Amino acid sequence: MFNVTKKSMQWGEETLTLETGKVARQADGSVIATLGETSVMANVTFARQQKPGQDFFPLTVHYQEKYYAAGKVPGGFFKREARPTEKETLTARLIDRPIRPLFVPGFKNEVLVMCTVLSHDLVNDPDMVAMIAASAALTISGAPFRGPIGACRVGFEDGDYVLNPTVDDMQDLRLNPDQRLDLVVAGTKEAVMMVESEAYELSEEEMLGAVKFAHEQIQPVIDLIIDLAEDAAKEPFDFQPVDYSDLSAAVKAAGEDAMRAAFAIADKQERTAAVAAARETIKAALTEEQLEDANLGSALKGLEASILRGDVVKTGKRIDGRKTDEIRDIVAETGILPRTHGSSLFTRGETQGLVVTTLGTGDDEQFIDALHGNFKSNFMLHYNFPPYSVGEVGRVGGPGRREIGHGKLAWRALQAVLPASTDFPYTIRVVSEITESNGSSSMASVCGGSLSMMDAGVPLKAPVAGVAMGLILEEDGSYAILSDILGDEDHLGDMDFKVAGTEAGITSLQMDIKIAGITPEIMEKALAQAKAGRVHILGEMNKAISGAGEFSVHAPRIETMQIPTDKIREVIGSGGKVIREIVEVSGAKVDINDEGIIKIASPNGDSIKKAYDMIWSIVAEPEEGAVYTGTVVKIVDFGAFVNFFGKRDGLVHVSQIENRRLNHPSDVLKEGQEVKVKLLGFDDRGKVRLSMKVVDQETGEEIKKEEGGEA
């Protein structure tokens, strides 16, 4: 019944297996990839016909994590997987980015790639397994795909690169000083196609070394996929790109001069209008048959690309007049919103981000229900890209894949410089509102986010800046690397290369290649040029703020204290009775974790002190020889019991009340009376021994013994 093909190899410390022919046999390509005990099924289907009039490539990638894969039941009310999580969305983008450029140019049939996590061993992250499974499924599907690609994750520990570090090793790198890198690389046999990373101030050399290491490590994976395809691949789909060279020639003849004049305009809005007018001029000169050709859009884009690209490579001049390594004018401002905890407005040319920081307490941490376990995050960055930022009218809804991806890139860049939660016990939420966009709004979010957090008083390790690089690579091998690319340069160029970091090193790197890959030489030059741009931007940012800003009067104050773990139960009390009383009496928020770290939060300093004192009275141990103020709670024949330390009582023996003989303690004491006592120590049974007579009851000072006499 089944015609199963299975290939395996040792990859790092685990066995990688690819299997096809048993499951989902009606899909064009179906592969189950397994690394360790993590398995992902990738299914590929593609349409045999292009939809009429369609002038783009409709590739859709889905990545789904099924909770049963880790033996879990989904959280929430409905108990089934619902909308994609952030991890699922980001992984779908990871898969999409390296495979999209590898389809044969001109192929515009609909393609669907679905990756489903079937098993998760909580050691090997399924995102890398999904990328490999998707590549294998496409390779055997018969689709016009010029792969395969391989993919891997790289860590960096003690100066050594680590292949496919475990999920635990990559979890919350900010709290793991031994791990300095979480890098994902995908590429073909010849070149790197995609890079995504979270780093901790790595040098350009260290980062480039990690990319090269990853490319070496994916070579056997590519060989394994080819081996599978040799036995299991379907007949290639008979696809021949349409030859529309005559249409392209007609478009060029009708409007090259008008289009070239349009691209010479520096202002984006004016240039956009002029390009649109040039397109209309071209269309007016075409025949009805040419106007109805489905490839007209591609021909127009081809003309635009040839003008923009050719001029840059030949003359080194860009459409806005800048040199290839020149950064646009920058204006950085902080403290522009009066009631927010921190705010900034970062403007770079025609790209602008209004970035706001809000400081919260432990109650505001984000709870994440992930496949490998539940955890909390005290740093969030949300990115919004409204239609007006590019002068358009559009539908406004929830965040899309682009917003989530750009927000995560900025998050990765900034979280590397955040203070430890023990030093700064706040939940931090950064929101980037993109108010203008013409190239790299995600890097504007990085710059604005750094400024905004410093304005809020967050003690960052160092400010962070980001810059987007572009590439134009001609067929003859000549190329130009562009710093701080415009939107048009991004759309019509061959690479989108974003680098963020401090002066000391890189904190995030993202690269997408739209051609068949780039050489290490180009990447090395791009990193060096990006560093120069980053340092320049940091210099402009430093004009706006130096060091941390003043802490906002509108932000909550938080004080932390550490208590012994065996005292946690006493602070919480039976059914939470004690901690509720502390909150009600003090008016402060109190949060305690399993390690005994308590965060006390309130805008009112007196409330924090009251809660602190109440907790301290519960957990602290009295100090022998110290003087305390207490209250008489009970009088007996042999002395008086005094509550002197929280809920702790001790006995003042009748002989320790005064320096004279008393008939009965009630001669000088009454219940409820406030007295000063010194802790003498503990008897053999652990009972507290107190003394009043050695303490001045007026001043609370201890009465010192005189030489040769008694106190």
C-alpha positions as CSV (number, residue, x, y, z in Angstrom):
1,M,0.0,0.0,0.0
2,F,2.8,2.4,0.9
3,N,5.9,3.3,-1.1
4,V,8.0,4.6,1.7
5,T,11.4,6.3,1.1
6,K,13.4,7.1,4.2
7,K,16.9,8.7,4.6
8,S,18.8,9.3,7.8
9,M,22.2,10.7,8.9
10,Q,24.0,11.8,12.0
11,W,23.8,15.6,12.4
12,G,25.6,17.0,15.3
13,E,24.5,15.1,18.4
14,E,21.2,13.9,16.9
15,T,19.9,11.7,14.0
16,L,18.1,13.6,11.3
17,T,15.6,11.5,9.3
18,L,13.5,12.4,6.2
19,E,10.5,10.2,5.3
20,T,8.0,10.3,2.5
21,G,5.4,8.1,0.9
22,K,3.3,7.0,3.9
23,V,1.4,10.1,5.0
24,A,-0.6,12.8,3.0
25,R,-0.1,11.0,-0.3
26,Q,-2.4,13.3,-2.2
27,A,-0.2,16.3,-1.5
28,D,2.3,17.2,-4.3
29,G,5.1,16.8,-1.8
30,S,4.9,15.4,1.8
31,V,7.9,14.9,4.1
32,I,8.1,14.1,7.8
33,A,11.5,15.3,9.2
34,T,12.6,14.1,12.6
35,L,15.5,15.4,14.7
36,G,15.9,13.5,17.9
37,E,12.3,13.0,18.9
38,T,11.0,16.2,17.3
39,S,9.0,15.6,14.2
40,V,7.5,18.0,11.7
41,M,5.3,17.2,8.7
42,A,5.5,19.5,5.7
43,N,3.0,19.3,2.9
44,V,3.2,21.2,-0.4
45,T,0.5,21.7,-3.0
46,F,0.6,24.0,-6.0
47,A,-1.9,25.1,-8.7
48,R,-1.3,23.9,-12.2
49,Q,-2.7,27.2,-13.7
50,Q,-2.0,30.8,-13.0
51,K,-5.0,32.9,-12.1
52,P,-5.8,35.3,-15.0
53,G,-4.3,38.8,-14.6
54,Q,-2.2,37.8,-11.6
55,D,1.1,39.6,-11.6
56,F,2.6,38.4,-8.3
57,F,3.7,35.1,-6.8
58,P,1.1,33.8,-4.3
59,L,3.1,31.7,-1.9
60,T,1.5,31.0,1.4
61,V,3.4,29.3,4.3
62,H,1.8,28.1,7.5
63,Y,3.5,26.6,10.5
64,Q,1.4,25.0,13.2
65,E,2.4,23.8,16.6
66,K,0.0,21.1,17.9
67,Y,-0.1,20.9,21.7
68,Y,-0.4,17.2,21.6
69,A,3.1,17.1,20.2
70,A,4.4,17.9,23.7
71,G,1.7,16.0,25.5
72,K,-0.1,19.2,26.5
73,V,-3.7,20.4,26.4
74,P,-4.1,24.0,25.0
75,G,-4.8,26.7,27.6
76,G,-7.8,29.0,27.4
77,F,-11.5,28.4,27.3
78,F,-12.0,26.5,24.0
79,K,-9.2,24.0,24.5
80,R,-8.1,23.9,20.9
81,E,-5.4,25.6,18.9
82,A,-6.8,28.9,17.7
83,R,-5.1,31.8,15.9
84,P,-1.3,31.5,15.3
85,T,0.9,32.4,18.2
86,E,3.8,34.8,17.8
87,K,6.2,31.9,17.5
88,E,4.1,30.2,14.8
89,T,3.9,33.5,12.8
90,L,7.7,34.2,13.1
91,T,8.5,30.6,12.1
92,A,6.2,30.8,9.1
93,R,8.2,33.9,8.0
94,L,11.5,32.1,8.6
95,I,10.4,29.4,6.2
96,D,8.9,31.8,3.6
97,R,11.9,34.1,3.3
98,P,14.6,31.7,2.0
99,I,12.3,29.7,-0.3
100,R,10.4,32.5,-2.0
101,P,13.4,33.7,-4.2
102,L,14.2,30.1,-5.3
103,F,11.1,29.6,-7.4
104,V,11.7,29.9,-11.1
105,P,11.2,33.6,-12.2
106,G,7.9,34.1,-13.8
107,F,6.2,31.3,-11.9
108,K,3.0,32.8,-10.4
109,N,0.9,29.7,-9.7
110,E,-0.5,29.5,-6.2
111,V,1.7,27.5,-3.8
112,L,0.8,26.3,-0.2
113,V,3.3,25.1,2.3
114,M,1.9,23.7,5.5
115,C,4.2,22.6,8.3
116,T,2.7,20.8,11.3
117,V,4.6,19.9,14.5
118,L,3.7,16.3,15.3
119,S,6.2,15.6,18.2
120,H,8.4,17.8,20.3
121,D,11.1,16.3,22.6
122,L,11.5,19.7,24.4
123,V,15.2,19.6,23.3
124,N,15.3,20.2,19.6
125,D,13.4,23.3,18.4
126,P,10.8,22.3,15.8
127,D,11.3,25.5,13.8
128,M,14.6,24.3,12.2
129,V,13.1,20.9,11.6
130,A,10.1,22.6,9.8
131,M,12.4,24.5,7.5
132,I,14.2,21.3,6.5
133,A,10.9,19.4,6.0
134,A,9.5,22.2,3.9
135,S,12.6,22.3,1.7
136,A,12.5,18.5,1.2
137,A,8.7,18.5,0.4
138,L,9.2,21.3,-2.2
139,T,12.2,19.5,-3.7
140,I,10.2,16.3,-4.3
141,S,6.9,18.0,-5.2
142,G,7.8,18.7,-8.9
143,A,7.2,22.4,-8.4
144,P,9.7,24.7,-10.2
145,F,11.8,25.2,-7.1
146,R,15.5,25.8,-7.5
147,G,16.4,24.3,-4.1
148,P,16.9,22.6,-1.9
149,I,17.9,24.7,1.1
150,G,19.2,23.6,4.5
151,A,18.8,25.4,7.8
152,C,20.3,25.3,11.3
153,R,20.6,27.2,14.5
154,V,23.9,28.3,15.9
155,G,24.9,29.3,19.5
156,F,28.1,30.9,20.7
157,E,29.6,29.8,24.0
158,D,33.1,30.3,25.4
159,G,34.3,31.4,22.0
160,D,33.0,28.3,20.2
161,Y,30.1,28.0,17.8
162,V,27.5,25.4,18.8
163,L,25.3,23.6,16.2
164,N,21.6,23.4,17.1
165,P,21.8,24.3,20.8
166,T,18.9,23.0,22.9
167,V,15.6,24.8,23.6
168,D,16.7,25.3,27.2
169,D,20.0,26.8,26.1
170,M,18.2,29.4,23.9
171,Q,15.5,30.2,26.4
172,D,15.8,33.8,27.6
173,L,19.4,34.4,26.7
174,R,19.4,37.7,28.7
175,L,19.6,35.6,31.8
176,N,22.2,33.2,30.5
177,P,25.5,35.0,30.3
178,D,27.3,31.9,28.9
179,Q,25.2,32.0,25.7
180,R,25.8,35.0,23.5
181,L,24.0,34.1,20.2
182,D,20.8,32.7,18.8
183,L,21.4,32.6,15.0
184,V,19.3,31.0,12.4
185,V,20.7,30.5,8.9
186,A,19.2,29.1,5.7
187,G,21.0,28.6,2.4
188,T,21.6,26.6,-0.7
189,K,24.6,24.6,-1.6
190,E,26.3,27.7,-3.0
191,A,25.2,30.6,-0.8
192,V,23.4,31.9,2.2
193,M,19.7,33.0,1.7
194,M,18.5,34.1,5.1
195,V,19.9,35.1,8.5
196,E,18.0,35.9,11.7
197,S,19.7,36.5,15.0
198,E,19.6,37.6,18.6
199,A,23.1,38.5,19.8
200,Y,25.0,40.0,22.8
201,E,27.3,42.5,21.3
202,L,29.2,40.2,19.0
203,S,31.9,41.7,16.8
204,E,31.4,41.7,13.0
205,E,34.1,39.0,12.7
206,E,32.3,36.8,15.3
207,M,29.0,37.2,13.5
208,L,30.4,36.5,10.1
209,G,32.2,33.5,11.5
210,A,28.9,32.2,12.8
211,V,27.2,32.6,9.4
212,K,30.0,30.8,7.7
213,F,29.9,28.0,10.3
214,A,26.2,27.6,9.8
215,H,26.6,27.4,6.0
216,E,29.1,24.6,6.4
217,Q,26.9,22.7,8.8
218,I,23.9,22.7,6.4
219,Q,25.8,21.1,3.5
220,P,25.1,17.5,4.7
221,V,21.4,18.4,5.2
222,I,21.2,19.6,1.6
223,D,22.9,16.4,0.4
224,L,20.4,14.3,2.4
225,I,17.4,16.1,0.7
226,I,19.0,15.5,-2.7
227,D,19.4,11.8,-1.8
228,L,15.8,11.6,-0.9
229,A,14.7,13.4,-4.1
230,E,16.7,11.0,-6.3
231,D,14.5,8.2,-5.0
232,A,11.2,9.9,-4.4
233,A,10.8,13.1,-6.5
234,K,7.9,13.5,-8.8
235,E,8.2,14.5,-12.4
236,P,9.1,18.2,-12.7
237,F,6.1,20.4,-13.5
238,D,6.3,21.5,-17.2
239,F,6.7,25.2,-16.6
240,Q,8.2,27.6,-19.2
241,P,8.4,31.2,-18.2
242,V,6.5,33.5,-20.6
243,D,8.7,35.4,-23.0
244,Y,7.5,39.0,-22.8
245,S,10.7,40.6,-24.1
246,D,8.7,42.3,-26.9
247,L,6.4,43.9,-24.3
248,S,9.4,45.0,-22.2
249,A,11.0,46.6,-25.2
250,A,7.7,48.4,-26.0
251,V,7.4,49.6,-22.4
252,K,11.0,50.8,-22.4
253,A,10.6,52.7,-25.7
254,A,7.4,54.3,-24.6
255,G,8.6,55.7,-21.2
256,E,12.2,55.2,-20.3
257,D,12.9,58.9,-20.3
258,A,9.8,59.8,-18.3
259,M,10.6,57.0,-15.8
260,R,14.2,58.1,-15.5
261,A,13.1,61.7,-14.8
262,A,10.6,60.5,-12.2
263,F,13.3,58.6,-10.3
264,A,15.5,61.7,-10.3
265,I,13.1,63.4,-7.9
266,A,14.3,63.2,-4.3
267,D,11.0,63.7,-2.4
268,K,9.2,60.4,-1.9
269,Q,5.6,61.7,-2.4
270,E,6.6,63.7,-5.5
271,R,8.6,60.8,-6.9
272,T,5.7,58.4,-6.3
273,A,3.3,60.7,-8.2
274,A,5.8,61.1,-11.0
275,V,6.4,57.3,-11.3
276,A,2.6,56.8,-11.5
277,A,2.4,59.5,-14.2
278,A,5.2,57.8,-16.1
279,R,3.3,54.5,-16.0
280,E,0.2,56.2,-17.4
281,T,2.3,57.7,-20.2
282,I,3.6,54.3,-21.0
283,K,0.2,52.7,-21.0
284,A,-1.1,55.4,-23.3
285,A,1.4,54.4,-25.9
286,L,0.6,50.7,-25.8
287,T,-1.8,48.7,-27.9
288,E,-5.0,47.2,-26.4
289,E,-3.4,43.7,-26.7
290,Q,-0.3,44.9,-24.8
291,L,-2.5,46.5,-22.1
292,E,-4.3,43.3,-21.5
293,D,-1.1,41.3,-21.2
294,A,-0.8,39.8,-17.7
295,N,2.9,40.5,-17.8
296,L,2.5,44.3,-18.1
297,G,3.1,44.8,-14.4
298,S,6.3,42.8,-14.5
299,A,7.5,44.7,-17.6
300,L,6.9,48.0,-15.8
301,K,8.7,46.8,-12.7
302,G,11.5,45.6,-14.8
303,L,11.9,49.0,-16.4
304,E,11.9,50.7,-12.9
305,A,14.5,48.2,-11.6
306,S,16.8,48.7,-14.6
307,I,16.8,52.5,-14.2
308,L,17.3,52.5,-10.4
309,R,19.8,49.6,-10.3
310,G,21.9,50.5,-13.3
311,D,22.4,54.2,-12.3
312,V,23.5,53.3,-8.8
313,V,26.1,50.7,-9.9
314,K,27.5,52.9,-12.7
315,T,27.6,56.3,-11.0
316,G,27.3,55.5,-7.2
317,K,24.5,58.0,-7.1
318,R,21.1,57.0,-5.6
319,I,17.7,58.3,-6.4
320,D,17.7,60.8,-3.5
321,G,21.2,62.0,-4.5
322,R,23.1,60.3,-1.6
323,K,26.3,58.4,-1.9
324,T,26.1,54.6,-1.3
325,D,27.4,54.8,2.3
326,E,25.6,58.0,3.3
327,I,22.9,58.1,6.0
328,R,19.9,60.4,5.7
329,D,19.5,63.4,8.0
330,I,18.5,62.4,11.6
331,V,16.5,64.2,14.2
332,A,16.2,62.5,17.6
333,E,14.0,63.9,20.3
334,T,13.0,62.6,23.8
335,G,10.4,63.5,26.4
336,I,7.8,64.7,23.9
337,L,4.7,63.3,25.6
338,P,3.9,64.7,29.0
339,R,2.1,61.9,30.7
340,T,3.9,58.8,29.4
341,H,6.8,57.2,31.4
342,G,9.2,57.6,28.4
343,S,8.8,58.8,24.8
344,S,10.9,59.7,21.8
345,L,10.4,60.8,18.2
346,F,13.1,59.4,15.9
347,T,13.2,60.8,12.3
348,R,15.6,59.6,9.6
349,G,14.8,61.2,6.3
350,E,11.2,60.3,5.5
351,T,11.0,57.5,8.1
352,Q,9.7,58.4,11.5
353,G,8.8,56.4,14.6
354,L,7.0,57.7,17.7
355,V,8.1,55.3,20.4
356,V,6.6,55.2,23.9
357,T,7.8,53.2,27.0
358,T,5.5,52.2,29.8
359,L,6.8,50.7,33.1
360,G,4.7,48.2,34.9
361,T,4.8,45.8,37.8
362,G,5.0,42.0,37.9
363,D,1.2,41.9,37.3
364,D,1.9,43.3,33.9
365,E,4.3,40.6,32.7
366,Q,3.2,38.7,29.6
367,F,2.2,35.1,30.2
368,I,3.3,32.9,27.3
369,D,1.8,29.4,26.8
370,A,4.4,27.8,24.6
371,L,4.8,24.2,23.4
372,H,7.9,23.7,25.5
373,G,6.3,25.1,28.6
374,N,4.8,28.2,30.2
375,F,6.8,31.2,31.1
376,K,6.6,35.0,31.7
377,S,8.3,37.9,29.9
378,N,8.9,41.3,31.4
379,F,9.9,43.0,28.1
380,M,7.5,43.6,25.3
381,L,7.9,45.5,22.1
382,H,4.9,46.2,19.8
383,Y,5.2,47.7,16.4
384,N,2.3,49.4,14.5
385,F,2.4,50.3,10.8
386,P,-0.8,52.3,9.9
387,P,-1.6,53.1,6.3
388,Y,-1.2,56.8,6.7
389,S,2.5,56.3,7.3
390,V,3.0,55.7,3.6
391,G,0.3,58.1,2.5
392,E,-2.2,55.4,1.7
393,V,-5.8,54.5,2.5
394,G,-6.2,51.0,3.9
395,R,-8.0,48.7,6.3
396,V,-6.9,48.8,9.9
397,G,-7.0,45.6,11.9
398,G,-5.0,43.4,14.2
399,P,-1.2,43.0,13.7
400,G,-0.2,41.1,10.6
401,R,2.8,39.0,10.0
402,R,4.9,42.0,9.0
403,E,4.1,43.9,12.2
404,I,4.9,40.9,14.3
405,G,8.1,40.2,12.4
406,H,9.4,43.8,12.6
407,G,8.4,44.1,16.2
408,K,10.3,40.9,17.1
409,L,13.4,42.2,15.2
410,A,13.4,45.4,17.3
411,W,12.8,43.3,20.4
412,R,15.8,41.2,19.7
413,A,18.0,44.2,19.1
414,L,17.0,45.9,22.4
415,Q,16.6,43.2,24.9
416,A,20.4,42.4,24.9
417,V,21.1,45.7,26.7
418,L,18.3,45.6,29.3
419,P,19.2,45.5,33.0
420,A,18.7,42.4,35.0
421,S,15.3,42.1,36.6
422,T,16.9,42.0,40.0
423,D,18.5,45.4,39.3
424,F,15.4,46.9,37.6
425,P,12.3,45.0,38.7
426,Y,9.9,46.5,36.2
427,T,7.9,45.1,33.3
428,I,8.8,47.2,30.3
429,R,6.5,47.7,27.3
430,V,7.7,49.6,24.3
431,V,5.3,50.6,21.5
432,S,6.6,51.9,18.2
433,E,4.0,53.9,16.2
434,I,5.4,54.3,12.7
435,T,4.2,57.7,11.6
436,E,6.2,58.0,8.3
437,S,7.9,55.3,6.3
438,N,10.3,55.3,3.5
439,G,12.8,52.5,4.3
440,S,13.5,50.5,7.4
441,S,10.9,51.5,10.0
442,S,12.0,48.5,12.1
443,M,15.5,50.1,12.6
444,A,13.8,53.4,13.4
445,S,11.9,51.4,16.1
446,V,15.2,50.2,17.5
447,C,16.7,53.7,17.7
448,G,13.5,55.2,19.0
449,G,13.0,52.4,21.5
450,S,16.5,52.9,22.9
451,L,15.9,56.6,23.3
452,S,12.4,56.1,24.8
453,M,13.6,53.6,27.4
454,M,16.4,55.9,28.4
455,D,14.0,58.7,28.7
456,A,11.9,56.5,31.1
457,G,14.9,56.0,33.3
458,V,15.6,52.4,32.3
459,P,19.4,51.9,33.0
460,L,20.3,50.3,29.6
461,K,23.8,48.8,29.3
462,A,24.3,51.0,26.2
463,P,22.2,52.8,23.6
464,V,21.3,50.7,20.5
465,A,21.0,51.9,16.9
466,G,20.1,50.0,13.7
467,V,20.6,50.5,10.0
468,A,19.2,48.8,6.9
469,M,21.6,47.9,4.1
470,G,20.8,47.1,0.5
471,L,22.5,45.4,-2.4
472,I,22.4,45.7,-6.1
473,L,24.2,42.9,-7.8
474,E,24.4,42.9,-11.6
475,E,24.8,39.9,-13.9
476,D,28.4,40.8,-14.7
477,G,29.3,40.6,-11.0
478,S,29.5,44.3,-10.3
479,Y,27.6,45.4,-7.2
480,A,26.9,48.3,-4.9
481,I,26.1,48.1,-1.2
482,L,23.7,50.8,0.0
483,S,23.5,52.2,3.5
484,D,20.1,53.3,5.0
485,I,18.0,52.1,2.0
486,L,14.8,53.8,0.8
487,G,11.6,51.8,0.2
488,D,12.2,51.8,-3.6
489,E,15.7,50.5,-3.1
490,D,14.3,47.7,-0.9
491,H,11.6,46.7,-3.4
492,L,13.9,46.8,-6.5
493,G,17.2,45.6,-4.9
494,D,18.6,42.2,-4.2
495,M,19.1,42.2,-0.4
496,D,17.6,43.6,2.7
497,F,20.3,43.5,5.4
498,K,19.4,44.9,8.8
499,V,22.1,45.3,11.5
500,A,21.5,46.7,15.0
501,G,23.8,47.0,17.9
502,T,25.8,49.2,20.3
503,E,29.2,50.7,19.7
504,A,30.7,47.5,21.2
505,G,29.0,45.0,18.9
506,I,26.0,43.5,17.1
507,T,22.8,42.7,19.0
508,S,20.6,41.7,16.1
509,L,21.2,40.8,12.4
510,Q,18.5,40.0,9.8
511,M,19.2,39.3,6.2
512,D,16.9,38.4,3.3
513,I,18.3,37.7,-0.2
514,K,16.1,38.0,-3.2
515,I,18.6,36.3,-5.6
516,A,20.4,33.0,-5.4
517,G,22.6,34.1,-2.5
518,I,25.6,36.3,-1.8
519,T,29.3,35.7,-1.2
520,P,31.1,36.0,2.1
521,E,33.1,38.9,0.6
522,I,29.9,40.9,0.0
523,M,28.6,40.1,3.4
524,E,31.8,41.1,5.1
525,K,31.8,44.4,3.3
526,A,28.1,45.0,4.1
527,L,28.8,44.4,7.8
528,A,31.7,46.8,7.8
529,Q,29.7,49.5,6.1
530,A,26.8,48.8,8.5
531,K,29.0,49.4,11.5
532,A,30.1,52.8,10.2
533,G,26.4,53.7,9.7
534,R,25.5,52.4,13.1
535,V,28.2,54.4,14.8
536,H,27.1,57.6,13.0
537,I,23.5,57.1,14.0
538,L,24.5,56.5,17.7
539,G,26.3,59.8,17.6
540,E,23.2,61.6,16.4
541,M,21.1,59.8,19.1
542,N,23.6,60.9,21.8
543,K,22.7,64.6,21.0
544,A,19.2,63.9,22.3
545,I,20.0,62.1,25.6
546,S,23.1,61.2,27.5
547,G,22.8,58.5,30.1
548,A,19.5,57.5,31.7
549,G,16.7,60.1,32.0
550,E,14.9,61.0,35.2
551,F,12.4,58.4,36.4
552,S,8.9,59.5,35.5
553,V,6.7,60.7,38.3
554,H,3.8,58.8,36.7
555,A,5.6,55.4,36.8
556,P,5.1,53.1,39.7
557,R,7.9,52.7,42.2
558,I,9.1,49.2,42.9
559,E,11.3,48.0,45.6
560,T,12.6,44.4,45.8
561,M,13.6,42.3,48.8
562,Q,14.9,38.8,49.2
563,I,13.6,36.5,51.9
564,P,14.5,32.9,52.7
565,T,12.5,30.5,50.7
566,D,11.3,28.8,53.9
567,K,9.6,32.0,54.9
568,I,7.5,32.3,51.8
569,R,4.6,30.4,53.3
570,E,4.6,32.7,56.3
571,V,4.4,35.8,54.1
572,I,1.6,34.4,52.0
573,G,-0.3,32.9,55.0
574,S,-3.0,30.3,54.9
575,G,-5.1,30.8,51.8
576,G,-3.2,34.1,51.1
577,K,-4.6,35.7,54.2
578,V,-1.3,37.4,55.3
579,I,-0.3,38.8,51.9
580,R,-3.9,40.1,51.4
581,E,-3.7,41.9,54.7
582,I,-0.3,43.5,53.8
583,V,-1.8,44.7,50.5
584,E,-4.9,46.1,52.1
585,V,-3.1,47.8,55.0
586,S,-0.2,49.3,53.0
587,G,-2.0,50.0,49.7
588,A,1.0,48.6,47.7
589,K,1.1,45.7,45.2
590,V,3.1,42.8,46.5
591,D,4.4,40.0,44.2
592,I,6.5,37.1,45.4
593,N,8.1,34.3,43.4
594,D,9.4,30.9,44.2
595,E,12.9,32.1,44.8
596,G,11.8,34.4,47.6
597,I,12.2,37.6,45.6
598,I,9.4,40.1,46.6
599,K,8.5,43.1,44.5
600,I,6.6,45.9,46.3
601,A,5.1,48.5,43.9
602,S,3.2,51.7,44.5
603,P,3.4,55.3,43.3
604,N,3.4,56.2,47.0
605,G,6.7,55.7,48.8
606,D,5.1,55.5,52.3
607,S,3.0,52.6,51.1
608,I,6.1,50.7,49.9
609,K,7.8,51.3,53.3
610,K,4.8,50.1,55.2
611,A,4.5,46.9,53.2
612,Y,8.3,46.4,53.4
613,D,8.2,46.8,57.2
614,M,5.2,44.4,57.5
615,I,7.0,41.7,55.5
616,W,10.3,42.3,57.3
617,S,8.6,41.8,60.7
618,I,7.4,38.4,59.5
619,V,10.6,37.1,58.0
620,A,13.4,38.8,59.9
621,E,15.0,37.2,62.9
622,P,15.6,39.3,66.1
623,E,19.2,40.2,66.7
624,E,20.8,39.3,70.0
625,G,21.9,42.4,71.9
626,A,19.6,44.8,70.0
627,V,17.1,47.1,71.6
628,Y,13.5,46.9,70.5
629,T,10.3,48.8,71.2
630,G,7.6,46.4,72.3
631,T,4.1,46.1,73.9
632,V,3.2,44.3,77.1
633,V,0.7,41.6,76.1
634,K,0.4,39.6,79.3
635,I,1.5,39.9,82.9
636,V,2.2,36.8,85.1
637,D,3.6,36.4,88.6
638,F,7.1,35.8,87.4
639,G,7.3,38.6,84.8
640,A,5.7,40.0,81.7
641,F,5.4,38.9,78.0
642,V,6.3,41.6,75.6
643,N,5.5,41.6,71.8
644,F,8.7,43.1,70.5
645,F,9.4,41.9,67.0
646,G,6.6,41.4,64.5
647,K,4.5,38.7,66.0
648,R,7.3,37.4,68.2
649,D,6.8,37.6,72.0
650,G,9.5,37.3,74.8
651,L,9.6,37.1,78.5
652,V,10.9,40.0,80.7
653,H,11.6,38.2,84.0
654,V,10.5,40.1,87.1
655,S,14.2,40.4,88.0
656,Q,14.8,42.2,84.6
657,I,12.1,44.8,84.9
658,E,13.8,47.3,87.2
659,N,17.0,47.6,89.3
660,R,15.0,46.9,92.5
661,R,13.0,44.1,93.9
662,L,9.3,44.1,92.9
663,N,6.5,42.3,94.7
664,H,4.7,41.8,91.4
665,P,5.3,42.9,87.8
666,S,1.9,44.7,87.9
667,D,3.5,47.2,90.3
668,V,5.1,49.0,87.3
669,L,3.5,47.4,84.2
670,K,0.1,47.1,82.7
671,E,-1.1,45.3,79.5
672,G,-0.8,47.4,76.4
673,Q,2.0,49.5,77.8
674,E,4.9,50.4,75.4
675,V,8.3,49.5,76.7
676,K,11.9,49.4,75.5
677,V,13.6,46.0,75.8
678,K,17.0,44.4,75.0
679,L,17.2,40.9,73.6
680,L,19.5,39.1,76.0
681,G,19.4,35.8,74.1
682,F,17.6,32.5,74.2
683,D,17.4,29.9,76.9
684,D,18.1,26.2,76.5
685,R,14.6,25.6,75.1
686,G,14.8,28.5,72.6
687,K,12.7,30.8,74.6
688,V,13.4,34.5,74.3
689,R,14.9,36.4,77.2
690,L,14.4,40.1,77.4
691,S,15.4,42.9,79.8
692,M,14.0,46.3,80.5
693,K,16.3,47.4,83.3
694,V,19.3,47.7,81.0
695,V,17.5,50.1,78.7
696,D,16.6,53.8,79.4
697,Q,12.9,53.8,79.0
698,E,12.8,57.4,77.9
699,T,15.5,57.5,75.3
700,G,15.7,53.8,74.3
701,E,19.5,53.9,74.8
702,E,21.2,51.0,76.5
703,I,22.5,51.7,80.0
704,K,26.2,51.0,80.2
705,K,27.7,49.4,83.3
706,E,29.9,51.7,85.2
707,E,33.4,50.6,86.1
708,G,33.3,48.6,89.4
709,G,29.5,48.9,89.7
710,E,26.3,47.6,88.3
711,A,23.9,49.1,85.7
